[in-house]
Amino acid sequence: MQRYRDLSGHSGVIAYAIKPDAIDVQFAGGAVYTYTVASAGRVHIQQMKRLARSGSGLATYISQHVRDAYAARSEPND
């Protein structure tokens, strides 16, 4: 996982991992959500990758556009 830069200083996202057709997003509580092209759609995955790399807007985008469209969820101790 790569640390999320969070330019605003207020994001709930702390890390991410970009995969060919997916992105893993770790939130402050420790849970990791995997969003895939199949679960969220290619347009959303591409936008989430752009936002992750830029360090701005990822948590807001997730809450507004893909909220529950994740393929998997894991807790830190899973």
PyMOL Python script that loads the backbone (N, CA, C, O; Angstrom):
from pymol import cmd

cmd.read_pdbstr("""\
ATOM      1  N   MET A   1       0.846  -1.172   0.000  1.00  0.00           N
ATOM      2  CA  MET A   1       0.000   0.000   0.000  1.00  0.00           C
ATOM      3  C   MET A   1       0.901   1.248   0.000  1.00  0.00           C
ATOM      4  O   MET A   1       1.980   1.267   0.592  1.00  0.00           O
ATOM      5  N   GLN A   2       0.421   2.256  -0.670  1.00  0.00           N
ATOM      6  CA  GLN A   2       1.134   3.530  -0.718  1.00  0.00           C
ATOM      7  C   GLN A   2       0.382   4.543   0.133  1.00  0.00           C
ATOM      8  O   GLN A   2      -0.846   4.621   0.080  1.00  0.00           O
ATOM      9  N   ARG A   3       1.108   5.302   0.899  1.00  0.00           N
ATOM     10  CA  ARG A   3       0.492   6.311   1.771  1.00  0.00           C
ATOM     11  C   ARG A   3      -0.229   7.353   0.923  1.00  0.00           C
ATOM     12  O   ARG A   3       0.319   7.849  -0.062  1.00  0.00           O
ATOM     13  N   TYR A   4      -1.455   7.682   1.308  1.00  0.00           N
ATOM     14  CA  TYR A   4      -2.230   8.717   0.627  1.00  0.00           C
ATOM     15  C   TYR A   4      -1.735  10.074   1.113  1.00  0.00           C
ATOM     16  O   TYR A   4      -1.671  10.316   2.318  1.00  0.00           O
ATOM     17  N   ARG A   5      -1.392  10.947   0.197  1.00  0.00           N
ATOM     18  CA  ARG A   5      -0.783  12.240   0.556  1.00  0.00           C
ATOM     19  C   ARG A   5      -1.723  13.189   1.269  1.00  0.00           C
ATOM     20  O   ARG A   5      -1.262  13.990   2.081  1.00  0.00           O
ATOM     21  N   ASP A   6      -2.983  13.139   1.013  1.00  0.00           N
ATOM     22  CA  ASP A   6      -4.001  13.970   1.669  1.00  0.00           C
ATOM     23  C   ASP A   6      -3.594  15.429   1.801  1.00  0.00           C
ATOM     24  O   ASP A   6      -3.196  15.885   2.873  1.00  0.00           O
ATOM     25  N   LEU A   7      -3.698  16.138   0.712  1.00  0.00           N
ATOM     26  CA  LEU A   7      -3.313  17.545   0.694  1.00  0.00           C
ATOM     27  C   LEU A   7      -4.198  18.418   1.576  1.00  0.00           C
ATOM     28  O   LEU A   7      -3.771  19.486   2.015  1.00  0.00           O
ATOM     29  N   SER A   8      -5.426  17.974   1.839  1.00  0.00           N
ATOM     30  CA  SER A   8      -6.342  18.773   2.659  1.00  0.00           C
ATOM     31  C   SER A   8      -6.077  18.620   4.157  1.00  0.00           C
ATOM     32  O   SER A   8      -6.374  19.522   4.941  1.00  0.00           O
ATOM     33  N   GLY A   9      -5.517  17.474   4.548  1.00  0.00           N
ATOM     34  CA  GLY A   9      -5.278  17.209   5.957  1.00  0.00           C
ATOM     35  C   GLY A   9      -6.482  16.669   6.700  1.00  0.00           C
ATOM     36  O   GLY A   9      -6.437  16.522   7.921  1.00  0.00           O
ATOM     37  N   HIS A  10      -7.579  16.365   5.975  1.00  0.00           N
ATOM     38  CA  HIS A  10      -8.808  15.920   6.628  1.00  0.00           C
ATOM     39  C   HIS A  10      -9.396  14.646   6.037  1.00  0.00           C
ATOM     40  O   HIS A  10     -10.559  14.339   6.300  1.00  0.00           O
ATOM     41  N   SER A  11      -8.652  13.915   5.269  1.00  0.00           N
ATOM     42  CA  SER A  11      -9.200  12.747   4.592  1.00  0.00           C
ATOM     43  C   SER A  11      -9.311  11.543   5.512  1.00  0.00           C
ATOM     44  O   SER A  11      -8.508  11.368   6.428  1.00  0.00           O
ATOM     45  N   GLY A  12     -10.313  10.719   5.257  1.00  0.00           N
ATOM     46  CA  GLY A  12     -10.453   9.455   5.961  1.00  0.00           C
ATOM     47  C   GLY A  12      -9.627   8.354   5.318  1.00  0.00           C
ATOM     48  O   GLY A  12      -9.507   7.265   5.879  1.00  0.00           O
ATOM     49  N   VAL A  13      -9.057   8.621   4.150  1.00  0.00           N
ATOM     50  CA  VAL A  13      -8.210   7.655   3.440  1.00  0.00           C
ATOM     51  C   VAL A  13      -6.782   7.802   3.940  1.00  0.00           C
ATOM     52  O   VAL A  13      -6.264   8.914   4.043  1.00  0.00           O
ATOM     53  N   ILE A  14      -6.145   6.671   4.250  1.00  0.00           N
ATOM     54  CA  ILE A  14      -4.748   6.751   4.690  1.00  0.00           C
ATOM     55  C   ILE A  14      -3.770   6.076   3.732  1.00  0.00           C
ATOM     56  O   ILE A  14      -2.580   6.395   3.737  1.00  0.00           O
ATOM     57  N   ALA A  15      -4.266   5.137   2.903  1.00  0.00           N
ATOM     58  CA  ALA A  15      -3.371   4.454   1.965  1.00  0.00           C
ATOM     59  C   ALA A  15      -4.188   3.877   0.817  1.00  0.00           C
ATOM     60  O   ALA A  15      -5.409   3.740   0.899  1.00  0.00           O
ATOM     61  N   TYR A  16      -3.470   3.540  -0.260  1.00  0.00           N
ATOM     62  CA  TYR A  16      -4.125   2.929  -1.417  1.00  0.00           C
ATOM     63  C   TYR A  16      -3.133   2.045  -2.156  1.00  0.00           C
ATOM     64  O   TYR A  16      -1.919   2.189  -2.012  1.00  0.00           O
ATOM     65  N   ALA A  17      -3.670   1.135  -2.945  1.00  0.00           N
ATOM     66  CA  ALA A  17      -2.851   0.291  -3.815  1.00  0.00           C
ATOM     67  C   ALA A  17      -3.561   0.206  -5.154  1.00  0.00           C
ATOM     68  O   ALA A  17      -4.712  -0.224  -5.232  1.00  0.00           O
ATOM     69  N   ILE A  18      -2.868   0.618  -6.206  1.00  0.00           N
ATOM     70  CA  ILE A  18      -3.445   0.597  -7.539  1.00  0.00           C
ATOM     71  C   ILE A  18      -3.090  -0.724  -8.208  1.00  0.00           C
ATOM     72  O   ILE A  18      -1.937  -1.156  -8.213  1.00  0.00           O
ATOM     73  N   LYS A  19      -4.118  -1.351  -8.773  1.00  0.00           N
ATOM     74  CA  LYS A  19      -3.978  -2.611  -9.502  1.00  0.00           C
ATOM     75  C   LYS A  19      -4.491  -2.371 -10.923  1.00  0.00           C
ATOM     76  O   LYS A  19      -5.125  -1.346 -11.174  1.00  0.00           O
ATOM     77  N   PRO A  20      -4.236  -3.283 -11.852  1.00  0.00           N
ATOM     78  CA  PRO A  20      -4.668  -3.044 -13.236  1.00  0.00           C
ATOM     79  C   PRO A  20      -6.159  -2.710 -13.381  1.00  0.00           C
ATOM     80  O   PRO A  20      -6.508  -1.752 -14.071  1.00  0.00           O
ATOM     81  N   ASP A  21      -7.023  -3.471 -12.753  1.00  0.00           N
ATOM     82  CA  ASP A  21      -8.462  -3.258 -12.880  1.00  0.00           C
ATOM     83  C   ASP A  21      -9.134  -3.013 -11.540  1.00  0.00           C
ATOM     84  O   ASP A  21     -10.312  -3.326 -11.366  1.00  0.00           O
ATOM     85  N   ALA A  22      -8.384  -2.450 -10.585  1.00  0.00           N
ATOM     86  CA  ALA A  22      -8.938  -2.245  -9.245  1.00  0.00           C
ATOM     87  C   ALA A  22      -8.096  -1.248  -8.464  1.00  0.00           C
ATOM     88  O   ALA A  22      -7.006  -0.853  -8.879  1.00  0.00           O
ATOM     89  N   ILE A  23      -8.634  -0.861  -7.334  1.00  0.00           N
ATOM     90  CA  ILE A  23      -7.889  -0.045  -6.378  1.00  0.00           C
ATOM     91  C   ILE A  23      -8.305  -0.478  -4.976  1.00  0.00           C
ATOM     92  O   ILE A  23      -9.493  -0.623  -4.686  1.00  0.00           O
ATOM     93  N   ASP A  24      -7.322  -0.681  -4.119  1.00  0.00           N
ATOM     94  CA  ASP A  24      -7.569  -0.946  -2.701  1.00  0.00           C
ATOM     95  C   ASP A  24      -7.433   0.381  -1.969  1.00  0.00           C
ATOM     96  O   ASP A  24      -6.497   1.142  -2.212  1.00  0.00           O
ATOM     97  N   VAL A  25      -8.367   0.649  -1.079  1.00  0.00           N
ATOM     98  CA  VAL A  25      -8.350   1.905  -0.324  1.00  0.00           C
ATOM     99  C   VAL A  25      -8.441   1.575   1.161  1.00  0.00           C
ATOM    100  O   VAL A  25      -9.390   0.925   1.599  1.00  0.00           O
ATOM    101  N   GLN A  26      -7.458   2.021   1.933  1.00  0.00           N
ATOM    102  CA  GLN A  26      -7.473   1.824   3.380  1.00  0.00           C
ATOM    103  C   GLN A  26      -7.937   3.109   4.046  1.00  0.00           C
ATOM    104  O   GLN A  26      -7.417   4.193   3.783  1.00  0.00           O
ATOM    105  N   PHE A  27      -8.938   2.956   4.920  1.00  0.00           N
ATOM    106  CA  PHE A  27      -9.493   4.106   5.632  1.00  0.00           C
ATOM    107  C   PHE A  27      -8.884   4.201   7.024  1.00  0.00           C
ATOM    108  O   PHE A  27      -8.236   3.263   7.488  1.00  0.00           O
ATOM    109  N   ALA A  28      -9.089   5.313   7.676  1.00  0.00           N
ATOM    110  CA  ALA A  28      -8.484   5.602   8.975  1.00  0.00           C
ATOM    111  C   ALA A  28      -8.770   4.526  10.014  1.00  0.00           C
ATOM    112  O   ALA A  28      -7.924   4.271  10.871  1.00  0.00           O
ATOM    113  N   GLY A  29      -9.913   3.900   9.964  1.00  0.00           N
ATOM    114  CA  GLY A  29     -10.242   2.837  10.910  1.00  0.00           C
ATOM    115  C   GLY A  29      -9.470   1.551  10.677  1.00  0.00           C
ATOM    116  O   GLY A  29      -9.514   0.641  11.504  1.00  0.00           O
ATOM    117  N   GLY A  30      -8.760   1.469   9.554  1.00  0.00           N
ATOM    118  CA  GLY A  30      -7.944   0.311   9.241  1.00  0.00           C
ATOM    119  C   GLY A  30      -8.522  -0.602   8.182  1.00  0.00           C
ATOM    120  O   GLY A  30      -7.782  -1.372   7.569  1.00  0.00           O
ATOM    121  N   ALA A  31      -9.818  -0.541   7.949  1.00  0.00           N
ATOM    122  CA  ALA A  31     -10.445  -1.412   6.956  1.00  0.00           C
ATOM    123  C   ALA A  31      -9.944  -1.069   5.554  1.00  0.00           C
ATOM    124  O   ALA A  31      -9.732   0.096   5.216  1.00  0.00           O
ATOM    125  N   VAL A  32      -9.761  -2.114   4.751  1.00  0.00           N
ATOM    126  CA  VAL A  32      -9.348  -1.952   3.359  1.00  0.00           C
ATOM    127  C   VAL A  32     -10.504  -2.387   2.466  1.00  0.00           C
ATOM    128  O   VAL A  32     -11.036  -3.488   2.609  1.00  0.00           O
ATOM    129  N   TYR A  33     -10.879  -1.519   1.556  1.00  0.00           N
ATOM    130  CA  TYR A  33     -11.948  -1.793   0.606  1.00  0.00           C
ATOM    131  C   TYR A  33     -11.336  -1.948  -0.777  1.00  0.00           C
ATOM    132  O   TYR A  33     -10.508  -1.136  -1.191  1.00  0.00           O
ATOM    133  N   THR A  34     -11.739  -2.982  -1.485  1.00  0.00           N
ATOM    134  CA  THR A  34     -11.281  -3.206  -2.848  1.00  0.00           C
ATOM    135  C   THR A  34     -12.405  -2.850  -3.799  1.00  0.00           C
ATOM    136  O   THR A  34     -13.475  -3.457  -3.771  1.00  0.00           O
ATOM    137  N   TYR A  35     -12.153  -1.862  -4.640  1.00  0.00           N
ATOM    138  CA  TYR A  35     -13.094  -1.447  -5.669  1.00  0.00           C
ATOM    139  C   TYR A  35     -12.547  -1.947  -7.001  1.00  0.00           C
ATOM    140  O   TYR A  35     -11.385  -1.706  -7.329  1.00  0.00           O
ATOM    141  N   THR A  36     -13.379  -2.639  -7.763  1.00  0.00           N
ATOM    142  CA  THR A  36     -12.940  -3.210  -9.027  1.00  0.00           C
ATOM    143  C   THR A  36     -13.751  -2.627 -10.180  1.00  0.00           C
ATOM    144  O   THR A  36     -14.794  -2.004  -9.981  1.00  0.00           O
ATOM    145  N   VAL A  37     -13.243  -2.849 -11.386  1.00  0.00           N
ATOM    146  CA  VAL A  37     -13.985  -2.441 -12.573  1.00  0.00           C
ATOM    147  C   VAL A  37     -15.347  -3.132 -12.580  1.00  0.00           C
ATOM    148  O   VAL A  37     -16.352  -2.516 -12.937  1.00  0.00           O
ATOM    149  N   ALA A  38     -15.387  -4.401 -12.189  1.00  0.00           N
ATOM    150  CA  ALA A  38     -16.649  -5.142 -12.172  1.00  0.00           C
ATOM    151  C   ALA A  38     -17.626  -4.610 -11.125  1.00  0.00           C
ATOM    152  O   ALA A  38     -18.836  -4.612 -11.352  1.00  0.00           O
ATOM    153  N   SER A  39     -17.117  -4.157  -9.990  1.00  0.00           N
ATOM    154  CA  SER A  39     -18.015  -3.716  -8.917  1.00  0.00           C
ATOM    155  C   SER A  39     -18.413  -2.246  -9.020  1.00  0.00           C
ATOM    156  O   SER A  39     -19.538  -1.885  -8.674  1.00  0.00           O
ATOM    157  N   ALA A  40     -17.509  -1.402  -9.487  1.00  0.00           N
ATOM    158  CA  ALA A  40     -17.761   0.044  -9.480  1.00  0.00           C
ATOM    159  C   ALA A  40     -17.793   0.677 -10.869  1.00  0.00           C
ATOM    160  O   ALA A  40     -18.294   1.790 -11.031  1.00  0.00           O
ATOM    161  N   GLY A  41     -17.273  -0.009 -11.853  1.00  0.00           N
ATOM    162  CA  GLY A  41     -17.234   0.531 -13.215  1.00  0.00           C
ATOM    163  C   GLY A  41     -15.885   1.145 -13.550  1.00  0.00           C
ATOM    164  O   GLY A  41     -15.213   1.722 -12.696  1.00  0.00           O
ATOM    165  N   ARG A  42     -15.509   1.008 -14.802  1.00  0.00           N
ATOM    166  CA  ARG A  42     -14.190   1.461 -15.265  1.00  0.00           C
ATOM    167  C   ARG A  42     -13.996   2.969 -15.067  1.00  0.00           C
ATOM    168  O   ARG A  42     -12.924   3.401 -14.642  1.00  0.00           O
ATOM    169  N   VAL A  43     -15.008   3.761 -15.367  1.00  0.00           N
ATOM    170  CA  VAL A  43     -14.876   5.223 -15.246  1.00  0.00           C
ATOM    171  C   VAL A  43     -14.577   5.603 -13.796  1.00  0.00           C
ATOM    172  O   VAL A  43     -13.711   6.440 -13.542  1.00  0.00           O
ATOM    173  N   HIS A  44     -15.279   5.003 -12.857  1.00  0.00           N
ATOM    174  CA  HIS A  44     -15.051   5.314 -11.441  1.00  0.00           C
ATOM    175  C   HIS A  44     -13.661   4.860 -10.985  1.00  0.00           C
ATOM    176  O   HIS A  44     -12.979   5.580 -10.256  1.00  0.00           O
ATOM    177  N   ILE A  45     -13.249   3.679 -11.409  1.00  0.00           N
ATOM    178  CA  ILE A  45     -11.920   3.175 -10.999  1.00  0.00           C
ATOM    179  C   ILE A  45     -10.828   4.095 -11.542  1.00  0.00           C
ATOM    180  O   ILE A  45      -9.888   4.427 -10.820  1.00  0.00           O
ATOM    181  N   GLN A  46     -10.937   4.506 -12.789  1.00  0.00           N
ATOM    182  CA  GLN A  46      -9.924   5.397 -13.366  1.00  0.00           C
ATOM    183  C   GLN A  46      -9.880   6.731 -12.617  1.00  0.00           C
ATOM    184  O   GLN A  46      -8.802   7.265 -12.359  1.00  0.00           O
ATOM    185  N   GLN A  47     -11.042   7.262 -12.271  1.00  0.00           N
ATOM    186  CA  GLN A  47     -11.075   8.529 -11.527  1.00  0.00           C
ATOM    187  C   GLN A  47     -10.491   8.355 -10.128  1.00  0.00           C
ATOM    188  O   GLN A  47      -9.756   9.221  -9.654  1.00  0.00           O
ATOM    189  N   MET A  48     -10.808   7.257  -9.470  1.00  0.00           N
ATOM    190  CA  MET A  48     -10.258   6.999  -8.141  1.00  0.00           C
ATOM    191  C   MET A  48      -8.740   6.871  -8.187  1.00  0.00           C
ATOM    192  O   MET A  48      -8.055   7.335  -7.276  1.00  0.00           O
ATOM    193  N   LYS A  49      -8.209   6.251  -9.230  1.00  0.00           N
ATOM    194  CA  LYS A  49      -6.756   6.150  -9.384  1.00  0.00           C
ATOM    195  C   LYS A  49      -6.132   7.537  -9.544  1.00  0.00           C
ATOM    196  O   LYS A  49      -5.102   7.834  -8.939  1.00  0.00           O
ATOM    197  N   ARG A  50      -6.758   8.382 -10.360  1.00  0.00           N
ATOM    198  CA  ARG A  50      -6.242   9.749 -10.550  1.00  0.00           C
ATOM    199  C   ARG A  50      -6.238  10.519  -9.234  1.00  0.00           C
ATOM    200  O   ARG A  50      -5.258  11.182  -8.894  1.00  0.00           O
ATOM    201  N   LEU A  51      -7.349  10.422  -8.496  1.00  0.00           N
ATOM    202  CA  LEU A  51      -7.450  11.149  -7.232  1.00  0.00           C
ATOM    203  C   LEU A  51      -6.454  10.611  -6.205  1.00  0.00           C
ATOM    204  O   LEU A  51      -5.864  11.386  -5.452  1.00  0.00           O
ATOM    205  N   ALA A  52      -6.264   9.305  -6.170  1.00  0.00           N
ATOM    206  CA  ALA A  52      -5.302   8.711  -5.233  1.00  0.00           C
ATOM    207  C   ALA A  52      -3.897   9.241  -5.514  1.00  0.00           C
ATOM    208  O   ALA A  52      -3.170   9.626  -4.598  1.00  0.00           O
ATOM    209  N   ARG A  53      -3.530   9.255  -6.788  1.00  0.00           N
ATOM    210  CA  ARG A  53      -2.194   9.739  -7.154  1.00  0.00           C
ATOM    211  C   ARG A  53      -2.018  11.222  -6.846  1.00  0.00           C
ATOM    212  O   ARG A  53      -0.926  11.663  -6.488  1.00  0.00           O
ATOM    213  N   SER A  54      -3.096  11.989  -6.988  1.00  0.00           N
ATOM    214  CA  SER A  54      -2.993  13.434  -6.768  1.00  0.00           C
ATOM    215  C   SER A  54      -3.018  13.804  -5.287  1.00  0.00           C
ATOM    216  O   SER A  54      -2.586  14.894  -4.912  1.00  0.00           O
ATOM    217  N   GLY A  55      -3.522  12.900  -4.443  1.00  0.00           N
ATOM    218  CA  GLY A  55      -3.573  13.165  -3.007  1.00  0.00           C
ATOM    219  C   GLY A  55      -4.697  14.088  -2.601  1.00  0.00           C
ATOM    220  O   GLY A  55      -4.615  14.754  -1.568  1.00  0.00           O
ATOM    221  N   SER A  56      -5.750  14.136  -3.404  1.00  0.00           N
ATOM    222  CA  SER A  56      -6.836  15.062  -3.094  1.00  0.00           C
ATOM    223  C   SER A  56      -8.175  14.552  -3.617  1.00  0.00           C
ATOM    224  O   SER A  56      -8.294  14.192  -4.788  1.00  0.00           O
ATOM    225  N   GLY A  57      -9.188  14.523  -2.740  1.00  0.00           N
ATOM    226  CA  GLY A  57     -10.549  14.256  -3.172  1.00  0.00           C
ATOM    227  C   GLY A  57     -11.014  12.815  -3.204  1.00  0.00           C
ATOM    228  O   GLY A  57     -12.164  12.557  -3.559  1.00  0.00           O
ATOM    229  N   LEU A  58     -10.161  11.868  -2.845  1.00  0.00           N
ATOM    230  CA  LEU A  58     -10.531  10.459  -2.964  1.00  0.00           C
ATOM    231  C   LEU A  58     -11.670  10.072  -2.025  1.00  0.00           C
ATOM    232  O   LEU A  58     -12.624   9.429  -2.460  1.00  0.00           O
ATOM    233  N   ALA A  59     -11.596  10.439  -0.774  1.00  0.00           N
ATOM    234  CA  ALA A  59     -12.647  10.071   0.185  1.00  0.00           C
ATOM    235  C   ALA A  59     -13.987  10.691  -0.213  1.00  0.00           C
ATOM    236  O   ALA A  59     -15.027  10.039  -0.120  1.00  0.00           O
ATOM    237  N   THR A  60     -13.961  11.928  -0.648  1.00  0.00           N
ATOM    238  CA  THR A  60     -15.193  12.596  -1.083  1.00  0.00           C
ATOM    239  C   THR A  60     -15.775  11.897  -2.300  1.00  0.00           C
ATOM    240  O   THR A  60     -16.983  11.671  -2.368  1.00  0.00           O
ATOM    241  N   TYR A  61     -14.930  11.554  -3.255  1.00  0.00           N
ATOM    242  CA  TYR A  61     -15.395  10.874  -4.462  1.00  0.00           C
ATOM    243  C   TYR A  61     -16.037   9.538  -4.102  1.00  0.00           C
ATOM    244  O   TYR A  61     -17.108   9.202  -4.608  1.00  0.00           O
ATOM    245  N   ILE A  62     -15.389   8.789  -3.239  1.00  0.00           N
ATOM    246  CA  ILE A  62     -15.936   7.492  -2.830  1.00  0.00           C
ATOM    247  C   ILE A  62     -17.302   7.679  -2.181  1.00  0.00           C
ATOM    248  O   ILE A  62     -18.245   6.964  -2.519  1.00  0.00           O
ATOM    249  N   SER A  63     -17.423   8.616  -1.268  1.00  0.00           N
ATOM    250  CA  SER A  63     -18.695   8.797  -0.564  1.00  0.00           C
ATOM    251  C   SER A  63     -19.802   9.294  -1.495  1.00  0.00           C
ATOM    252  O   SER A  63     -20.974   8.994  -1.266  1.00  0.00           O
ATOM    253  N   GLN A  64     -19.455  10.038  -2.527  1.00  0.00           N
ATOM    254  CA  GLN A  64     -20.463  10.581  -3.427  1.00  0.00           C
ATOM    255  C   GLN A  64     -20.808   9.689  -4.607  1.00  0.00           C
ATOM    256  O   GLN A  64     -21.911   9.783  -5.146  1.00  0.00           O
ATOM    257  N   HIS A  65     -19.876   8.816  -5.025  1.00  0.00           N
ATOM    258  CA  HIS A  65     -20.092   8.083  -6.272  1.00  0.00           C
ATOM    259  C   HIS A  65     -20.064   6.559  -6.175  1.00  0.00           C
ATOM    260  O   HIS A  65     -20.800   5.896  -6.905  1.00  0.00           O
ATOM    261  N   VAL A  66     -19.255   5.991  -5.312  1.00  0.00           N
ATOM    262  CA  VAL A  66     -19.117   4.527  -5.308  1.00  0.00           C
ATOM    263  C   VAL A  66     -19.345   3.882  -3.949  1.00  0.00           C
ATOM    264  O   VAL A  66     -19.222   2.664  -3.817  1.00  0.00           O
ATOM    265  N   ARG A  67     -19.661   4.641  -2.983  1.00  0.00           N
ATOM    266  CA  ARG A  67     -19.860   4.258  -1.585  1.00  0.00           C
ATOM    267  C   ARG A  67     -19.839   2.743  -1.293  1.00  0.00           C
ATOM    268  O   ARG A  67     -18.874   2.240  -0.718  1.00  0.00           O
ATOM    269  N   ASP A  68     -20.873   2.036  -1.678  1.00  0.00           N
ATOM    270  CA  ASP A  68     -20.991   0.602  -1.372  1.00  0.00           C
ATOM    271  C   ASP A  68     -20.676  -0.299  -2.556  1.00  0.00           C
ATOM    272  O   ASP A  68     -20.984  -1.490  -2.522  1.00  0.00           O
ATOM    273  N   ALA A  69     -20.069   0.248  -3.599  1.00  0.00           N
ATOM    274  CA  ALA A  69     -19.783  -0.535  -4.800  1.00  0.00           C
ATOM    275  C   ALA A  69     -18.425  -1.223  -4.724  1.00  0.00           C
ATOM    276  O   ALA A  69     -17.714  -1.317  -5.725  1.00  0.00           O
ATOM    277  N   TYR A  70     -18.072  -1.696  -3.556  1.00  0.00           N
ATOM    278  CA  TYR A  70     -16.790  -2.383  -3.399  1.00  0.00           C
ATOM    279  C   TYR A  70     -16.983  -3.881  -3.605  1.00  0.00           C
ATOM    280  O   TYR A  70     -18.067  -4.423  -3.391  1.00  0.00           O
ATOM    281  N   ALA A  71     -15.906  -4.534  -4.026  1.00  0.00           N
ATOM    282  CA  ALA A  71     -15.942  -5.972  -4.279  1.00  0.00           C
ATOM    283  C   ALA A  71     -15.580  -6.765  -3.031  1.00  0.00           C
ATOM    284  O   ALA A  71     -16.024  -7.900  -2.864  1.00  0.00           O
ATOM    285  N   ALA A  72     -14.778  -6.173  -2.157  1.00  0.00           N
ATOM    286  CA  ALA A  72     -14.341  -6.865  -0.938  1.00  0.00           C
ATOM    287  C   ALA A  72     -13.985  -5.849   0.129  1.00  0.00           C
ATOM    288  O   ALA A  72     -13.657  -4.697  -0.158  1.00  0.00           O
ATOM    289  N   ARG A  73     -14.060  -6.312   1.372  1.00  0.00           N
ATOM    290  CA  ARG A  73     -13.706  -5.486   2.531  1.00  0.00           C
ATOM    291  C   ARG A  73     -12.944  -6.361   3.498  1.00  0.00           C
ATOM    292  O   ARG A  73     -13.354  -7.491   3.767  1.00  0.00           O
ATOM    293  N   SER A  74     -11.840  -5.860   4.028  1.00  0.00           N
ATOM    294  CA  SER A  74     -11.076  -6.625   5.010  1.00  0.00           C
ATOM    295  C   SER A  74     -10.671  -5.721   6.162  1.00  0.00           C
ATOM    296  O   SER A  74     -10.408  -4.532   5.982  1.00  0.00           O
ATOM    297  N   GLU A  75     -10.628  -6.301   7.323  1.00  0.00           N
ATOM    298  CA  GLU A  75     -10.227  -5.597   8.529  1.00  0.00           C
ATOM    299  C   GLU A  75      -8.706  -5.758   8.711  1.00  0.00           C
ATOM    300  O   GLU A  75      -8.120  -6.676   8.136  1.00  0.00           O
ATOM    301  N   PRO A  76      -8.076  -4.907   9.479  1.00  0.00           N
ATOM    302  CA  PRO A  76      -6.619  -4.969   9.637  1.00  0.00           C
ATOM    303  C   PRO A  76      -6.098  -6.325  10.112  1.00  0.00           C
ATOM    304  O   PRO A  76      -4.981  -6.702   9.759  1.00  0.00           O
ATOM    305  N   ASN A  77      -6.862  -7.051  10.885  1.00  0.00           N
ATOM    306  CA  ASN A  77      -6.385  -8.330  11.419  1.00  0.00           C
ATOM    307  C   ASN A  77      -6.870  -9.543  10.648  1.00  0.00           C
ATOM    308  O   ASN A  77      -6.720 -10.674  11.110  1.00  0.00           O
ATOM    309  N   ASP A  78      -7.456  -9.317   9.466  1.00  0.00           N
ATOM    310  CA  ASP A  78      -7.951 -10.444   8.646  1.00  0.00           C
ATOM    311  C   ASP A  78      -6.813 -11.199   8.019  1.00  0.00           C
ATOM    312  O   ASP A  78      -7.039 -12.172   7.299  1.00  0.00           O
TER     313      ASP A  78
END
""", "prot")
cmd.dss("prot")
cmd.show_as("cartoon", "prot")
cmd.util.cbc("prot")
cmd.orient("prot")
